[in-house]
Structures are given as structure tokens and as C-alpha cells.
Amino acid sequence: MYSHIKTDKGGHFSLLFSGKDDFKILQLTDLHLGFGPLSVKPDRKVLDSVRILVERSAPDLIVLTGDMIYPFLPKAGTLNNEKQMKKLVAFLDSFEIPYSMVFGNHDVEFGSKAGRQELAAIIKSGAYSIFSEGEEALFGVGNFIINLRDEGDGLISSLLLLDSNMYGDGWFFSGFDCIHEDQIEWSMNVLSDLKTENSELKAHAFFHMPLMEYKTAYEKMKLGDKCISYNFGSVAEINDYFGVSKFECNFFDRAHDNGIIKAMYCGHDHLNTIALTYRDIMLVYGMSLDFHAYKNIKKRYTQRGGTVLTIRKNGDFHVRSLPLDRVVSKFVRS
């Protein structure tokens, strides 16, 4: 494991600022790497794009928010997600930058070779990887905390990584799943404990599936609600689609009441890149790097890129999109 990655109090991870005035995180999402005979060209574009984004942003940490690999036979030509994840980990290690990730709904497709536990073991084997399966009793695989600390061991900020799971009743047509109640309870308890170290603690949550509040905030903004702050990006899915779960999830409400999480970052909907602030929490859609999962996606250059989160030593932060190409308009559609 990379020397700046430590095991923190309570079994969490910690990363040091190491004399820097700020800490830069590059969020990447929905790479959909197939590493198979049918995905050679799009895979090459994705990997080249990641290299460009890493060079442009010079991050201290890379966080991938799901659907990193794509063991979908008609698109990749393979169901071997074990091989896919090994290739991805080797690629990420080549940057010699710490990286972390959460699972999406496509990393373990039906019929694929490895389950989430097997993929977790591969991720953990990376030289620069920061990953934990999380507490065994919790729903999902990959619920853990990364604390950012200064050289004096003071807590500056906390990153909460959560598994938003796959499908509600275990199969595709049951609809997208969500963050479960036991994960929510654990998250709020852990953050409250960490706040005893820093009464002004500002945390950031990373997961794959968007919460219902992403859609609610967008619809309220379109209706003229001045309580919604527009930050950047747009909604470009057909009919303003949001891939939210139909299952009840009170993660946002609990986070709002708890008051520690100040921003949330998801992926999943490849053409949505919007960031809105709703009830004092910034809701960010990461820019995807999909070159072949969506039909004709290779022509939709405006969705491709990354998202950069910069955290300063006092805990303040700034979020911006990092598009691969020039984006014509900064304004939200409608």
C-alpha cells in the first residue's frame, strides 16, 4: 500500500495533505471498460481520456463512482469481469496516485465470472488502492471512510464511500436499488463520531446511483424555486430522465439533519452532468467517460470528462467540471 495511506482510528483510512495547502480529488465515473474483443476501440478512447484528465487535473486522489467495467457480452464480448478489474487496477496503479472506488450496477452483470467480494479482493490488491469491503453486517460491499488529515494528524475532511447496490429485488427488471437503512445509520454515526475531532467537519459522499433529491432539486429549479442554486452542467437524458430508485431511501434527509455532509457525487446517468445545491448540500453528477454503453454515445462529446473537487486546509471546498472537449454552453437546458 502507498506510504501516505494509513489505517485510521476506527478502521478508517487516512491520507495526509503533506504540506500542501489544498487536496485535489478527480472523480471519474461510468468508464464501462470491456477489455474484450468487441470493445477494443472504445476502451482505448476511455484509457486515453483518463490519462488526459489525470494530466490536466494533477489529483492527489482519484475516486471512481461505479460502472468502471462492463462484463456485458453484446458490448464487450466477454463476461470475465475478474480479468477486467485486474486490468483496470494495473492501469490505475500506473499513475502512482492513490485511488478509490465504489461499485455501480454494471460491474457485476448477470452471468459474469466474479461477484463483488471477488472484485473487492482484486481492488484491494492494487499498490495505490484505498478500498475496504466495509463492515460485514452492513448491506453492500464497499462502505468505508477516507479521512484527510494534516501532518499534525488533525482531521480536515472526511470522504464517505457507499455501495448504492444494484437492483432492488436482485434482478434487473425490479428497478435500481438504493443506499439501505443500515448503511445510512452507520454513516451518520461514524460522521458524528468524527465530528468530535473537528467541530467544523465537512464531509463528502460518493456513490453510484443518484438520489431522488437530484431529480427533485432539478424540477424545483425549473419551476423557479430560488432556494436551488445552479452550479454547472446540464440534464441531457431523454425527457429529463433521472435513473433514481423507486425504493424508499432517506439518506439525503438524514444527511441534511446530521449536517456534516456538504456535497454528494454520483454517476449512472451518462448524459446528466448537472450540479445543484439543494437544502445546503451540493448534488453533483460526475461527467462520464462512456464511449460505447449508450447507443450513439460516441457523438455526444459534451458528456465526457471528469469532476474536480478541491478541499482546502480549513475544510472549505470547490467543485468544477473538467470536460475533455470544449462545452458550448454553461447553462442548464430549459
Backbone hydrogen bonds, N-H to C=O, Kabsch-Sander energy under -0.5 kcal/mol:
donor,donor_aa,acceptor,acceptor_aa,energy
2,Y,127,A,-1.1
5,I,2,Y,-1.9
6,K,4,H,-0.6
6,K,14,S,-2.4
8,D,6,K,-0.6
8,D,12,H,-5.4
11,G,8,D,-1.6
12,H,9,K,-1.0
13,F,145,I,-2.4
14,S,6,K,-2.1
15,L,147,N,-2.7
16,L,4,H,-0.7
17,F,149,R,-2.4
20,K,17,F,-1.3
23,F,311,I,-2.8
25,I,309,L,-3.2
26,L,61,L,-2.5
27,Q,25,I,-0.6
27,Q,307,T,-3.5
28,L,26,L,-0.5
28,L,63,V,-2.5
29,T,287,M,-0.6
30,D,66,G,-2.0
32,H,67,D,-2.4
33,L,68,M,-2.5
38,L,76,A,-1.9
39,S,36,G,-1.3
39,S,76,A,-0.6
43,D,39,S,-2.3
44,R,40,V,-1.9
45,K,41,K,-1.8
46,V,42,P,-2.4
47,L,43,D,-2.7
48,D,44,R,-2.3
49,S,45,K,-2.2
50,V,46,V,-2.5
51,R,47,L,-2.0
52,I,48,D,-1.9
53,L,49,S,-2.5
54,V,50,V,-2.7
55,E,51,R,-2.2
56,R,52,I,-2.4
57,S,53,L,-2.2
58,A,54,V,-2.3
60,D,24,K,-3.1
61,L,24,K,-1.4
62,I,98,P,-1.9
63,V,26,L,-2.5
64,L,100,S,-2.4
65,T,28,L,-2.3
65,T,63,V,-0.5
66,G,64,L,-0.6
66,G,102,V,-0.8
70,Y,33,L,-2.1
72,F,70,Y,-2.4
73,L,71,P,-0.6
75,K,72,F,-1.4
76,A,72,F,-3.1
77,G,72,F,-0.7
77,G,73,L,-1.4
81,N,79,L,-1.8
84,Q,80,N,-1.7
85,M,81,N,-2.5
86,K,82,E,-1.9
87,K,83,K,-2.0
88,L,84,Q,-2.2
89,V,85,M,-2.8
90,A,86,K,-2.2
91,F,87,K,-2.1
92,L,88,L,-2.7
93,D,89,V,-2.5
94,S,90,A,-1.1
95,F,92,L,-1.5
96,E,93,D,-1.5
97,I,92,L,-0.5
99,Y,128,Y,-2.1
100,S,62,I,-2.7
102,V,64,L,-2.1
112,S,109,E,-2.2
113,K,79,L,-2.5
119,L,115,G,-2.1
120,A,116,R,-2.6
121,A,117,Q,-1.7
122,I,118,E,-1.4
123,I,119,L,-2.6
124,K,120,A,-2.6
125,S,121,A,-0.9
125,S,122,I,-0.6
126,G,123,I,-1.6
129,S,126,G,-0.9
130,I,99,Y,-2.4
138,L,135,E,-1.5
142,G,133,E,-2.6
143,N,133,E,-0.7
144,F,142,G,-0.6
144,F,161,L,-2.1
146,I,159,L,-2.5
147,N,13,F,-3.0
148,L,157,S,-3.2
149,R,15,L,-2.9
149,R,147,N,-0.5
150,D,154,G,-2.1
153,D,150,D,-2.1
156,I,148,L,-3.1
157,S,148,L,-1.4
158,S,202,K,-0.9
159,L,146,I,-3.1
160,L,158,S,-0.5
160,L,204,H,-3.3
161,L,144,F,-2.8
161,L,159,L,-0.6
162,L,206,F,-2.4
164,S,103,F,-0.6
164,S,162,L,-0.7
168,G,175,G,-2.6
170,G,167,Y,-1.7
174,S,171,W,-2.0
175,G,172,F,-1.7
177,D,166,M,-2.3
184,I,180,H,-2.1
185,E,181,E,-2.6
186,W,182,D,-2.1
187,S,183,Q,-2.5
188,M,184,I,-2.5
189,N,185,E,-2.1
190,V,186,W,-2.6
191,L,187,S,-2.5
192,S,188,M,-2.2
193,D,189,N,-2.0
194,L,190,V,-2.3
195,K,191,L,-1.9
196,T,192,S,-0.5
196,T,193,D,-1.1
197,E,194,L,-1.8
198,N,194,L,-0.9
201,L,198,N,-1.9
202,K,156,I,-0.6
203,A,260,I,-2.7
204,H,158,S,-2.3
205,A,263,A,-2.4
206,F,160,L,-3.0
207,F,265,Y,-2.3
214,Y,211,L,-1.7
215,K,211,L,-0.7
216,T,212,M,-2.3
217,A,213,E,-2.6
218,Y,214,Y,-1.7
219,E,215,K,-2.6
220,K,216,T,-2.4
221,M,217,A,-2.2
222,K,218,Y,-2.2
223,L,219,E,-1.3
224,G,221,M,-1.7
225,D,220,K,-2.6
226,K,224,G,-0.6
228,I,225,D,-1.4
229,S,227,C,-0.5
229,S,277,T,-2.2
230,Y,228,I,-0.5
231,N,275,A,-2.6
232,F,275,A,-1.2
236,A,234,S,-0.6
236,A,271,L,-0.6
240,D,237,E,-1.6
241,Y,238,I,-0.7
244,V,242,F,-2.2
245,S,210,P,-0.5
246,K,176,F,-0.5
254,R,250,N,-2.5
255,A,251,F,-2.5
256,H,252,F,-2.8
257,D,253,D,-2.4
258,N,254,R,-2.4
259,G,255,A,-2.4
262,K,203,A,-2.9
263,A,203,A,-0.9
264,M,282,M,-3.0
265,Y,205,A,-2.5
266,C,284,V,-2.3
267,G,208,H,-2.2
269,D,267,G,-1.9
270,H,268,H,-0.9
272,N,269,D,-1.4
273,T,234,S,-3.1
273,T,271,L,-0.6
274,I,234,S,-0.7
275,A,232,F,-2.5
276,L,283,L,-2.1
277,T,229,S,-2.8
278,Y,276,L,-0.6
278,Y,281,I,-2.7
281,I,278,Y,-1.4
282,M,262,K,-2.5
283,L,276,L,-4.0
284,V,264,M,-2.8
284,V,282,M,-0.6
285,Y,274,I,-2.2
286,G,266,C,-2.7
286,G,284,V,-0.6
288,S,270,H,-0.6
288,S,303,Q,-0.9
289,L,29,T,-1.2
289,L,30,D,-0.6
297,I,294,Y,-1.6
299,K,296,N,-1.4
300,R,297,I,-1.9
301,Y,299,K,-1.3
303,Q,300,R,-1.4
304,R,301,Y,-1.5
305,G,288,S,-1.8
306,G,322,L,-2.0
307,T,27,Q,-1.8
308,V,320,R,-3.1
309,L,25,I,-2.8
309,L,307,T,-0.5
310,T,308,V,-0.5
310,T,318,H,-3.0
311,I,23,F,-3.0
311,I,309,L,-0.5
312,R,316,D,-3.2
313,K,21,D,-1.5
315,G,312,R,-2.3
318,H,310,T,-2.1
320,R,308,V,-2.1
322,L,306,G,-3.1
324,L,304,R,-2.3
325,D,304,R,-0.5
328,V,326,R,-0.5
